Amino acid sequence: MDFELTQDQHDIQRAVRELAASFGNDYWAEHDHDHRFPWEFYDAFAHGGWLGIQEASILLEEVAASGAAMNGCSAMHLTIFGINVLVKHGSEALRAEILPGVVDGSLHVCFGVTEPDAGTDTSRITTTARRDGDSYVVHGRKVWTTKAGDSQKIVLLARTSPRDDASPTDGMSLFLADVDRSAMEITPIAKMGRNAVASHEVRIDGLRVPAAARIGEEGDGFRYLLDGLNPERILLAHEALGIGRVAIEHATEYATQREVFGRPIGQNQGLAFPLAEAQTRLDAARLMARNAAWRYDNGLRCGREANMAKFLCADAGFEAADRAVQTLGGMGYAREYHVERYFREARLIRLAPISQEMVLNYVSQHVLGLPRSY
Ligand SMILES: Cc1cc2nc3c(=O)[nH]c(=O)nc-3n(C[C@H](O)[C@H](O)[C@H](O)COP(=O)(O)OP(=O)(O)OC[C@H]3O[C@@H](n4cnc5c(N)ncnc54)[C@H](O)[C@@H]3O)c2cc1C
């Protein structure tokens, strides 16, 4: 194992850092405050050819660490990993139709899996796709569908046969459907943070999807989704690391400059040690994330490492953001100083795309060999 970045990777890191730096913290604070999608940022990365990049973990960590945090990453990460199922399992014709637009940034694709009554337990989805001649007709409800309001396409999971307790994850199919507002009602959800990128409730009533837009075989959709979970976890882990980095950067700068009782607050070990501990935890979590990415890139099994990386990085990123808020005292709570935004956005990675509890369930069962608890 050699996690040292290659010269090419260093070059990528530097180029992303420079481009992301042209969108400063104030840009992100304004877009978050105004709930405005960061089109200028998205277009700059699309035109720079960054959306089809292989080194996505380096890209997303640098984007997060620029101060863009989840607002910047979520604007583009669905394009990078959400489309993985199509790349791996879509028909030649579907790939040829969709991928060029995804890579040049002109086509936005959202990801409709979660439903009001089916989050962690995907097998409980009730959205149905009924075959009708050369197409399917979809009815149901999705929730938290990020970017649905700005997307032309949706990767949609629907039941094509009823749930069977003996094999609950069979019978679900994946489609690359049009976001067709004549059959869909799309409503943004008011949420805690990452407000430049909206997530939506989507009600679907009679959406027609051509059979040719089905991804892979009917009934195997869940199996295809599983393929994308490890890369998604690895990328989110790197996003958490980026947020932790920028939070500590702000905190140490403030702790060096701010004087209380006639000396810089960073001179107090009560303040310095938690920051030093947060940095230590970030560095340790990074090793697991790099290990997971390295295994994935080398075609090795990486479920254990990807899950552990997402768990450790989500916690390390959030702790760093929390310590940054504490370091800035009252100003940590003021929007002007940005760390409250990092805090709100870092919190998300403990919940989604998979919760910390479900990671621990995975480790209990698949690493420790304990009986499945649910
Ligand atoms: C901002 C945001 C954006 C999102 N974007 C998308 C998107 O684009 N597309 C999409 O499909 N989804 C999206 N999601 C949904 C996200 O993937 C789900 O929220 C997540 O999978 C958890 O599902 P849930 O919210 O229904 O929680 P639930 O399944 O209701 O779980 C609630 C809590 O119970 C815990 N829990 C449940 N079962 C167990 C158990 N057996 N053991 C221990 N703990 C358990 C969970 O860990 C969780 O903490 C998004 C969510 C958010 C917040």
The ligand as an ORCA input file, in Angstrom:
! r2SCAN-3c Opt
* xyz 0 1
  C     -29.920     16.401      2.920
  C     -30.260     15.017      2.502
  C     -30.106     14.651      1.178
  C     -30.464     13.371      0.740
  N     -30.403     13.067     -0.596
  C     -30.938     11.912     -1.041
  C     -31.060     11.645     -2.445
  O     -30.635     12.432     -3.291
  N     -31.678     10.506     -2.839
  C     -32.166      9.600     -1.950
  O     -32.700      8.584     -2.383
  N     -32.056      9.809     -0.603
  C     -31.467     10.943     -0.137
  N     -31.378     11.177      1.217
  C     -31.976     10.223      2.143
  C     -30.985      9.511      3.029
  O     -30.274      8.554      2.274
  C     -31.806      8.888      4.177
  O     -32.202      9.966      5.002
  C     -31.052      7.863      4.944
  O     -30.853      6.735      4.156
  C     -31.779      7.442      6.232
  O     -33.123      7.111      5.956
  P     -34.290      7.769      6.821
  O     -34.076      9.230      6.842
  O     -35.602      7.283      6.315
  O     -34.063      7.231      8.276
  P     -34.781      5.967      8.949
  O     -34.617      4.776      8.085
  O     -36.160      6.359      9.354
  O     -33.902      5.795     10.264
  C     -34.011      6.706     11.361
  C     -32.897      6.443     12.352
  O     -33.023      5.105     12.848
  C     -31.770      4.455     12.740
  N     -31.985      3.017     12.498
  C     -32.894      2.442     11.656
  N     -32.789      1.095     11.706
  C     -31.784      0.810     12.581
  C     -31.191     -0.390     13.072
  N     -31.574     -1.594     12.645
  N     -30.175     -0.286     13.970
  C     -29.757      0.930     14.419
  N     -30.298      2.092     14.007
  C     -31.281      2.037     13.095
  C     -31.080      5.099     11.545
  O     -29.680      4.949     11.619
  C     -31.506      6.553     11.718
  O     -30.621      7.214     12.612
  C     -30.963     12.433      1.682
  C     -31.068     12.788      3.035
  C     -30.737     14.064      3.454
  C     -30.913     14.427      4.899
*
